[in-house]
Amino acid sequence: MAGRPLDAEILQAVEVYAGRRGVAAHLTDPGAADLTWQNLLDFHIVRSVETRGERPMREPGGRDDIATRPTYTDIGSHPVPPPSDPEKSDAWLLVRRGSLDEERCGDCDGGTTKCGDCDGRGVRDCPRFVDCPVCQGGPDACWECEGTGRRRAGRPAHLRSGTPSAHRALCARCRASNAACPKCTGRRQLDCPDCKKKGYVRCGACEGTKRVTHQECRGTGRFTVWTEGWIHQNPHREKERRLGRLDLRRTTGGAGQWHKTVLRRATDELPDDLDEADESLIAPHLAPRKDEVARLATLRRLPLAHVRVHADPHRDYFAFPSHTGIEVTSRPTTDRVRYFAAIATASVALVALVAVLGVVVLR
């Protein structure tokens, strides 16, 4: 394993660590401890996967820029370089050789069509008169005739003609003074401000020209047509895989002296310091994917020593190279964890049983 300390150095470091826990033992003595090695592994791969295809294209107007694009004969075999960085995307837009052409727009006349808003008349109908905004075209148009021109008998004294009012005018219909709306003088309506009583206004869509730009061809009267080929290279990031003692990752992540290997080709070999078990875990994830054109595989590994101290049989000791020497940590053995878990389970069950018996007695 890359950067693996000597077994004697590991045992000496564990001996010092165990001594601080009150375990007195000379671990370099024969039979005092058992030591085995394993690797902690972090593996991540990014593949650049290429996809290709064709599609018919039709764009309005003359597209001189299309003529400058690269051409191809067979999109499946057209050569493009693999990405220099598999973590970045790249794309090519191509034109099939001989497919570029222009065609006349069949739905317009030189880029224009009859205006739909005015049906090609150039004007739109408009009401000649509008309701008075002051009296709103109602009976309040005149207090005497209500805008009809015929005076009504028996009107209240304060509404009769001749009653002074600074806000009323002479009615243009019944000629009653101080009785009519000052805006329309009793007529209820005003001349339309838009058409000036003509009954029509200029169409705002075509500005009176009776025709509008054909939107589909954008007023050009023609289309550029071609067969477009596309090639995309996009990164596919697989989930990072962490192999080995996951419970030690927090301890070893920052302190451990990890070794890094980058594999850029499917033919690149794994580093020599991996054992067969490690290779069997990593190898399946290195198999080439369909349409893969480049890759960036990163393998990080840290040699980890597992030490069983006979004088402390209920604890596992782990040691690994760090940036400052050899780092040691420990964990309860699996059997010890199961033992305390069983005790905890039994305690919970006992408490539940006592609670049930208490309920039965109280009844």
N, C-alpha and C positions, 0 to 999 in steps of 0.2 A: 504493500500500500504506500502511496506517495506520502512522504513526510512522516512516516510512522516512527515514533520513538522506539528505543530498545525496550524489551520486556522488563529488564532490570530497572530502567528509569521509571517505567510505569509503576512497578511494585514499590519502589522507594517513595514515589509521590503519594500512592494510596496509603502506605504505612504512616506517613506523616499526617495525612487527613484523618485516618482512623484513630491515630493516637490522640488527636484533639477531641475525639468523641469518647475517649476512655477505653479504647480497645488496644491492648498492649500485645503486639505480635511482631515478629521479624519475618516479613513476607518474602524476603529473598531466600529464607531457609527452605529446603526441600519439603514439600507437602504442606506448607503454611497457607498457600493460596492457589487457586486455579485461574488462569488468564486465557481469554479467547478474544479474537479480533473480529470486528465487523465494520462495514461502512455505513455512514449516514449519507443518503443520496438525495439531491434535489435535481430534478430533470424538467426542462422546459424546451418546447420546440415550436418554432414559427415556420410555417410552410407558405411559400408563394404559389398559389394555385391559379392556373391559367384557364380561362374560358373564352370560347370563340363563337361567332355566329354571323348571320347575314340578315338584312331586312330591307324591304323596298322603301325608298325615300322620295318625297315630293315636297318641294319647297317653293313658295311664290317668288316670281321674278327670276332674273338671271343671277346665278351664284358662281361668280368667277373664282371664289375661294375653293369651291369643290374641285375645280380642275387642277388645283395645285396639290391636292392630297396624293399620297402614295397609292399606287394601284396594285391589284393582285389578280391572280388567275384562280387559285384554289385557296380559300380561307383556311382550310384545315392544315395546309402544308406551308403557308406563307411564313418565312423566317422572321422572328423578332428576337432581340437579345434578352437573356434572363435578367432579372433585376439585380442590381449591385447590392441593394439592401432589401432582403425579403420582408422586412417590416413595413415597407412603403408600397403604396398602390401605383400602378402605371396603366396606361390605356393607349390604344391606337385606333384611329378611325381611318378606314381605307375605302377606295372606290374600285368596284370590280371592273376590270379592263373592258372597254367597249360598251358600258352600261350608261354612261353620262349622255343626257339628251335634254332637249327642251320641247315643251308641248304647249299649244294654245289653250287658254282658258275657255271652256265651252259654255260657261254660265254668265258671261258678261260681254259687253261690247267695248273693247278697247280699255278695259279696266273699270268701267262704270256700269251701274244698273239703274233702272227706274226707281225713284225715291218711293219707299214704302210708306212713309209718314203722310205724304200728300197724294199718293197714288199717281205721281208724275205730273201733277198740276202746277206745282211751284207755289201754291197757296193752300192755306187751311181755312175751313169755315170758322167764323167767329160771331158771337151774338152782337147785334148792333147796339143794344142797350144793356146796362147793368143796374142792379138795384142800388138805390141811394144808400151810401154808407152811414148817413146820419139817421134817417127815419126807417131805413132798411126796407123801403118799399111797402110799408104797412099803412094802417089807417091814420097814423100820426103824421102823415104827409101834409094834411091840412085839418085844422080843428073844426072847420065848417063843413067841408065836403068829403073829407077823408081821401082826397086825391081823385075823386070820381068826377068832379065838376058840377055836381048837384048838391046844393046846400040842404042840410037836414034841419027840420024844425025841432024846437024843444031841447036844444043843446044847453048845457050848463052855462050860466052867465059868464064864468071865467074863461070859457072856451069860445064865446061868441066873437064875431067880427067886431073890431073896434076896441077890444080889451088890450090895453097897452102891454107890449112885451118887447124887450130889447133883443130877443132871440128868435122872433118869428118874422116872416116876410109876407108880401102881397102874393096871394095864390094866383098862379098863372092860369088856373082853370076856372075857378068860381069867382075870382077877383076879390075875395075877402081879404081885408087888410089885417096885418099882424096875426095871421092864422097859419101860414104855410111854413114848411121846413125851409130854413134859410139856404140849404144846399141845392135842393131840387125844385124849390118854389111850388111844391104841391104836385109835381109830375110823377113822383114816386121813383123815377128812373133817371139815369144820366147817360149821355153818349158814351159808348165804350171807348176807353182811353187807348186801347190797342189798335182797333181798326177804324176809329173815327167815323162810325156809322156805315162803313163800307160793307160790313158783313164778311170780310175775309182779311187774313194777314199773310205775310210772306212766310213760307215754310222755313222753320229754323234748321231742319235737318239738311236740306239741300241748298239753303239760302236763295231759293227761288230759281235755281238752275234746272230743277225737275229731275236731276240725276245725282247719284251719290257714288262714292268710291266702293268698289267691290272688295269686301274685306278678305275673302278667301285668297284672292291673288294679290291683295294689297295694292290694287290699282295698276298693276303691271300688265295684266292681260295675258300672262304666261306663267308657266311653271318649269322649274328645273327638276328633272327626275334622274335617279340613279339607284344602283344597288350598293348599299353600304355594308362593308364588312367591319366588324369590331373585334378587338382582342383586349381582354382585361386580365391584369395580373394583380390579385388581391391577397393580402396576408390572412392566413387562418391560424389563429393562436390557440393551441391546445392547452388544456388545463395543466397547471404546474403539478408535477407529481413529487411527493415527498415520501421516501422509502426509508424504513428503519424505525428506531425508537422515537415515535412522535412526541412522547412525554418529555424528551430531552431537548426539543427544538428551541425552547426559550433560553435554556442555559447555553446551548452550543451555537445558536444563531449568530450572536454578535461576538462572542469570545473565541469561538473555534477558528483554527487556521485552515479554512476550507481551500481545496484545490479545484481549479476551474479548467474545463476543457470545452472548446467550441468545435462543433462538427458542422461543416458547411456543405458536404456532399453525402449522398446516400452511400457512397463507397468508403467514406472515412471510417477508420477502425476505432473501436473504443480503447481507452487507455489501458496499458498493461497491468496497472495496479488493481484492477477489478477482478474479483474471483468469479467463478462460474455462476454462483447464485445471483450476484449483482448483474452479470451480463444477461442472464435469463429474464430478469425483471425489466431491463432497459431495452433489450433488442426488439421486442414486439412493437415498441413505440417508434422505432427508427425505420420501420418498413415504409417504402415510398408510397405516397398516395397518388391516386389517379390524377393526371394533369398537373402534378407538382413539377415546377420548373426551377425552384431554388428553395433553400432551407437555412435555418439558423437554429441549431440545437445546442443548448447550453447544459453541461453536466457539472454539478458541484458535488464534491464528496469530502467527507471528513472521517479519518480513521478513528474508531471508537473501541477502546479496550474495556471488556467486561471482566471484572475481578470478583471472584468469590473468596471471601476471607473466612477460613475455617473457624477462627476464634469469634466470628460474628455471623453466624449462619442465617440470621433473619434479615440480612441487608445485602443488597447488591451495590457494588461500587463501580463507577464508570470514570474513565480517564481519557482525555483527548488532548492533542497538541493545541496550544493557544498562541497568541502573539507574544506572550510573556513567559512561556514555558509549558508546563503540563497542568491542565486544569482537572480537578477531581470533584465529582458529585456523587450522591448516593440516593437510593430509593429502597423502600421495603420490598422484600422478595414477594413474588406472586403468591406463594403459599401463605405468607404472613398477611397479605391484604385479604385473601380469602378467609383466613381465620377470623380477622376482626369483622369482616362483613357478615360472617355467619353469626358472630356474637351479637352484632347490631340487629340482625334479622330476628334472632331469638328474643332479644330484649323487646323489640316492638311487638312480637307475637304475645309475649308474656303480659305486657301492658294491656294489650287488647283483650286478653283472656280475663284479667283482673277486672277490667271495666265491664265486661259482659256479666261476670259473676256478681259484681256490685249491683247491676241493674236487676238481676234475678232476685237477689236478697231483698232489695227495696220493694219489690212487688209483693 
